[in-house]
Amino acid sequence: MTFLIFWHGLSGITWFFNIIFVPLYPNRQTMARTKKPLPLLEGVTIEAVAAEGKCLFHWNDLVVFVPFCVPGDVCDIQIRRKKHSFAEGEVVRFIEYSKVRATPFCQHFGVCGGCKWQNLPYEEQLKFKQQQVFDQLTRIGKIDLPEFRPILGSVHTQAYRNKLDYGCANKRYLTKEEIASLPKPPLELCSLATGGTQETSNLQPQTSQKEVPAIGFHITGAFDKILPIEKCWLMDDLHNRIRNEIRDYALEHGLSFFDLRQQVGLLRDVIIRNSASGEWMVIIQFHYDETGGEKEALALLQHIADKFQEITSLLYLDNQKCNDTIGDQEILVFKGNDHIYELMEDLKFKVGPKSFYQTNTEQAYHLYSVVRDFAFSNLQPPTSNLKPQTSNLQPQIYDLYTGTGTIANFVARKARQVIGIEYVPEAIEDAKVNSEINGIDNTLFYAGDMKDILTDAFIEEHGRPDVIITDPPRAGMHPDVVKTILRAAPQRIVYVSCNPATQARDLHDMDADYRVVAVQPVDMFPHTPHVENVVLLERR
């Protein structure tokens, strides 16, 4: 340590010392603050399921969250992050497995992060989801609640999705085991990296392995790398064959994969959809930036079209943006139609490349059946909100956050009129088309911000609703929307939510005027911690 002492004059009279401590170190790495090592906790028993698919146990005064384990597991936990009120850990060794445990069926479990509960029997998953809804509605809502109905489990726990989105990247993600198995760098490179002056940022022995292209899922914390997926169990196996064929063809013919950092590379993203009608849609997203890029893309599309006759809608686009969203992009048809049809009861729903549709088709039917039952069962005939010369005593329905009008059209035949409101204009156009396809003429759809469209003047013009169905995004309803609903004073409110926490907040805000009379959790996503919940409220 060297002390450099400077003299300074202040107004020519007063003098003082300014002492600067200048540390002299051999290199910059040793200047970093030495962190206290985080402990390894041995023989820990996992206590309970927590949020986001993790589990927890208590250590001293802290709650510790750990992924990829189940209650009852006894294991050694390495603490990775420590805060004032909680910590995060990682299982480094299982000592004894819990009796409440299932064998994961996917080879990517523990790395992919998509199906975090594969190691938990499905019956146990349902118990924890039911408890999650109860805890959030009681602790956050702080309102009187009826006895909850038992959660509706998914009919299928594998191959239940109708849509998957795969990223393409020129760098694949390496697991810890793969990194550990790589050859070590030469000793002279290690010496340079620790004390030498040569630039060492690129001295990575695994560079060639990391630069192997991949099609698969993004990994949290590694935005520019893709975990290669060989088989995903979430969708019919045909989608695995399509995805792998795209990968194999691209590698065999030297097609470049997208580099997210440099924004170059041809093959960028693959979306695969199917439907109960047996139709398949494939959307391949390209990024033309090399000579012959478009020609190579069309050759790939022709190969996939020839190989898979099951594909009824083969689409593609050239996306020059920095992100992969396609809502503002022109999508071109290579083969077949620009849409597929989804079926529900005797209804058909047109699903385009940009359309939203519930990803668990069969379970969506059970969810919407609950909504319809809550909306109409034992509903009193309308008396005060009928327009002059109206003889139809069926109820007036408002469907808020209607999306492509699936719920609106599903309930329309029991209603006098259904008015749907949605933020996305393209979704509203789909909703209108779906009404037309099914011969439904008592729906009206409006596009715009909910708090701007749903006003007192709008309700005055269209008539006060007897029932309001609301299915907001995870953030819940805007306070202005809640106030307008209360002023509209419908007999019933059917609240569908993918986030019971924000649902509980909104229920609390409506509690003075409405009481909760029924609660029905629905599992749409097996092997994940996500749960839908439907609540029926009636005016006090």
Secondary structure, DSSP 8 states (H G I E B T S, - for coil): -EEEEEEEEETTTEEEEEEEEE---SSGGGGS-------EEEEEE--EE-GGG-EEEEETTEEEEESS--TT-EEEEEEEEE-SSEEEEEEEEEEE--SS------TTTTTS-S-TTTTS-HHHHHHHHHHHHHHHIIIII-S--------B--S-SSS--SEEEEEEESSB---HHHHHTS----HHHHHHHHH-SS--TT--TTHHHHTS-EEEEEETTEEEEEEE-S--TTS-THHHHHHHHHHHHHHHTT--B-BTTTTB-SEEEEEEEE-TTS-EEEEEEE---STTHHHHHHHHHHHHHHH-TTEEEEEEEE--SSS---TTS--EEEEE-S-EEEEETTEEEEE-TT----SSHHHHHHHHHHHHHHHHTT-----SS--TT----S-EEEEET-TTTHHHHHHGGGSSEEEEEES-HHHHHHHHHHHHHTT--SEEEEES-HHHHS-HHHHHHH---SEEEE---TT---HHHHHHHHHH--SEEEEEES-HHHHHHHHHHHTTTEEEEEEEEE--STTSS--EEEEEEEE-
